[in-house]
Amino acid sequence: MSIPPPETILVDHARVSCDGASNIRGGASFTPAALGHPRIYLEIDEHGYVDCGYCDRRFVLRGGPADGADQASLPDISEGASI
């Protein structure tokens, strides 16, 4: 049994950014920036999701193969990793 990612965010684009402190694309910040990590850009591949290597947020492409799936059953995929 896998552990679900700490946070799953549905997105509309295959390229996303994550800084661990705010919502993507300039959304309101819910966590102080000092508690985040360097801003990185991630690309969602044919699996339909990608995990941030710093904070483990999972970004799921809306309408993609992972949308609606049991996230706990999917393996971690950091950008550039293969499963």
MOZIJO-V434534 format. One record per residue. N is the residue number from 1. RES is the residue in one small letter. PHI is phi in whole degrees, 0 to 359 (NA if undefined). PSI is psi in whole degrees, -180 to 180 (none if undefined). Layout:
BEGIN
n=[N | N]
res=[RES | RES]
phi=[PHI | PHI]
psi=[PSI | PSI]
END
This chain:
BEGIN
n=[1 | 2 | 3 | 4 | 5 | 6 | 7 | 8 | 9 | 10 | 11 | 12 | 13 | 14 | 15 | 16 | 17 | 18 | 19 | 20 | 21 | 22 | 23 | 24 | 25 | 26 | 27 | 28 | 29 | 30 | 31 | 32 | 33 | 34 | 35 | 36 | 37 | 38 | 39 | 40 | 41 | 42 | 43 | 44 | 45 | 46 | 47 | 48 | 49 | 50 | 51 | 52 | 53 | 54 | 55 | 56 | 57 | 58 | 59 | 60 | 61 | 62 | 63 | 64 | 65 | 66 | 67 | 68 | 69 | 70 | 71 | 72 | 73 | 74 | 75 | 76 | 77 | 78 | 79 | 80 | 81 | 82 | 83]
res=[m | s | i | p | p | p | e | t | i | l | v | d | h | a | r | v | s | c | d | g | a | s | n | i | r | g | g | a | s | f | t | p | a | a | l | g | h | p | r | i | y | l | e | i | d | e | h | g | y | v | d | c | g | y | c | d | r | r | f | v | l | r | g | g | p | a | d | g | a | d | q | a | s | l | p | d | i | s | e | g | a | s | i]
phi=[NA | 268 | 267 | 294 | 298 | 295 | 209 | 242 | 238 | 281 | 230 | 257 | 231 | 286 | 253 | 229 | 240 | 217 | 235 | 74 | 239 | 228 | 293 | 289 | 55 | 77 | 291 | 295 | 275 | 252 | 237 | 304 | 303 | 298 | 267 | 273 | 216 | 303 | 292 | 235 | 247 | 238 | 241 | 279 | 259 | 294 | 284 | 90 | 201 | 211 | 250 | 287 | 289 | 272 | 248 | 70 | 302 | 251 | 253 | 247 | 287 | 302 | 83 | 276 | 297 | 265 | 292 | 90 | 282 | 288 | 298 | 293 | 271 | 267 | 289 | 294 | 229 | 272 | 306 | 88 | 276 | 238 | 238]
psi=[131 | 158 | 132 | 153 | 154 | -28 | 133 | 130 | 123 | 133 | 160 | -4 | 147 | -19 | 123 | 162 | 153 | 134 | 6 | -4 | -25 | 167 | 162 | 158 | 47 | 20 | 174 | 141 | 129 | -15 | 136 | 139 | -31 | -21 | 1 | -152 | 172 | 143 | 127 | 158 | 135 | 149 | 124 | 130 | -158 | -14 | -19 | 7 | 163 | 149 | 141 | 129 | -18 | -55 | -2 | 10 | 142 | 129 | 120 | 128 | 121 | 128 | -2 | -180 | -23 | -8 | 121 | -7 | 159 | 105 | -29 | -22 | -9 | 139 | 158 | 136 | 107 | 151 | 134 | -9 | 155 | 148 | none]
END
